Amino acid sequence: MYYDETPLHFVLPSPNMPTLDTVLVYPGACLIEGTNVSEEFTE
């Protein structure tokens, strides 16, 4: 069950996380940051 399916009121955990979607994506983004995958392309 997702949080928006409950009768509870959503409280902002941070000003940088204004929506529930941001809260759902954040843990996955942190897991990717912990890997050695790079966004740069080097030749």
N, C-alpha and C positions, 0 to 999 in steps of 0.2 A: 504494500500500500504506500503510495506516495504521500508526501506531507499535505499537498493540496486536496487530497481526498479525505482528509480528516476535518473535523469541525474546529480545529485549533487555528488561532490567528498567527500568521507568519510574522516573525520579528526579525528585522534585518540583523544579520550577524556582523556586518561590516558595511560602511558606506560604499565600498567598492563592490559589494554583492547585493545589488538592489532587487534582484528577482530570484525566484526559486530555480529557474533554469541555470543561472550562474552558479548557484550552490551545488547543483547536480554535476556540472561539468568540472568544477575546480579540483576534486580529488583525482580525476583522470589526468588532468593537465599536470598535476604535481608528480604523478607516477611517470609520465613521459619525460619530465624535466630531470628525473633521477637516472635516466639512461644515458648512454653515450651517443645517442642519435643527435646529429647536428643538422641545423637548418641551412648551413652554408654549403655552397658547392665549390669545391676546389679542384683544379685540374692537375 
